[in-house]
Amino acid sequence: MIKITNLNKTFGDKKVLEDLNCTIKTGSIYGLIGANGAGKSTLLRIIMGIFKKDSGTLEIDGQEISDHEELKQKLVFVPDDLYFFKNYTFKDMINFYHSLYKNFDKEYAFKLAETLHLKTNEKVHTFSKGMKRQVALICAICTNADYMFFDETFDGVDPVVRNFLKKVIADQMNKKETTIIMTSHNLRELEDFCDNLGLLYKGGILFESEIDSLKTNMFKIQISLDKDFSEKDFQNFNVLSFKKNGSVATVILKGDREGYQKILEDMKPVILDFLPLTLEEIFIYEMEVLGYEFNQII
């Protein structure tokens, strides 16, 4: 488990992280979203021990990272700005990671390279942006680290390969209860993969929740009654949005769906359809409740 309490980090006059609090459960895939410059990369680098925090506490399995070599064996990080040794081939990178991580699985690394048609004897600097990202992800996954941190995880990777790598990462998590943090400024990239999401804004976690909880606690309906009606007819509901077009209203509700459905059916509607909400729509309405414009934050 990762537990962060009142974490602060400043670069010069710029406060990047301010009293940040966050708890990430073991065996979870935690999606960290936020605009460019929100502090996502800085947070990951502090967790890894690359940057030093100014104040606050950050514990992994109850220990501070500092220069704890044994603990660092449990961590691996793929940054947004990838770096490879100039003349290293993919095979050289595999051997390099193998020298750093005692549980590195070379056989699996070569197998993934073959599956993705990546030539292990070619120099990595000649690869495309997406291929370099694949190399970095394969090397990280094959460390068998307990904690994996991916910054802008699938940047430059095409959709087919992205879905394959998501499956590989999910399999890795299930195999040994790996804890994963993935950052992105694109909510759609994470919504079908992560089980927890945190929104980083102005140096702190503005909002976080389990995705299943978000999706079951808020829903959209289209409804029409055999009489003229308005938002006042829904005063017994927690209404986040009410828009009426002609005789049909689209309503966003928050609360117990089963309980609401019975009340709605008792209203004898002519039309009553329950429609799925995207995670982006859910965040938009959640931010409005908190007094923020989601599109301005992201």
Secondary structure as UniProt FT lines:
FT   STRAND          2..11
FT   TURN            12..13
FT   STRAND          14..24
FT   TURN            26..27
FT   STRAND          29..33
FT   TURN            36..37
FT   HELIX           40..48
FT   STRAND          55..60
FT   TURN            61..62
FT   STRAND          63..64
FT   TURN            66..67
FT   HELIX           69..72
FT   TURN            73..74
FT   STRAND          75..78
FT   TURN            86..87
FT   HELIX           90..100
FT   TURN            102..103
FT   HELIX           106..115
FT   TURN            116..117
FT   TURN            120..121
FT   HELIX           124..126
FT   HELIX           129..141
FT   TURN            142..144
FT   STRAND          147..151
FT   TURN            153..156
FT   HELIX           159..176
FT   STRAND          179..184
FT   HELIX           187..191
FT   TURN            192..193
FT   STRAND          196..201
FT   TURN            202..203
FT   STRAND          204..210
FT   HELIX           211..217
FT   STRAND          218..224
FT   HELIX           231..234
FT   TURN            235..236
FT   STRAND          239..245
FT   TURN            246..247
FT   STRAND          248..254
FT   HELIX           257..266
FT   STRAND          271..275
FT   HELIX           279..290
FT   HELIX           294..297
//
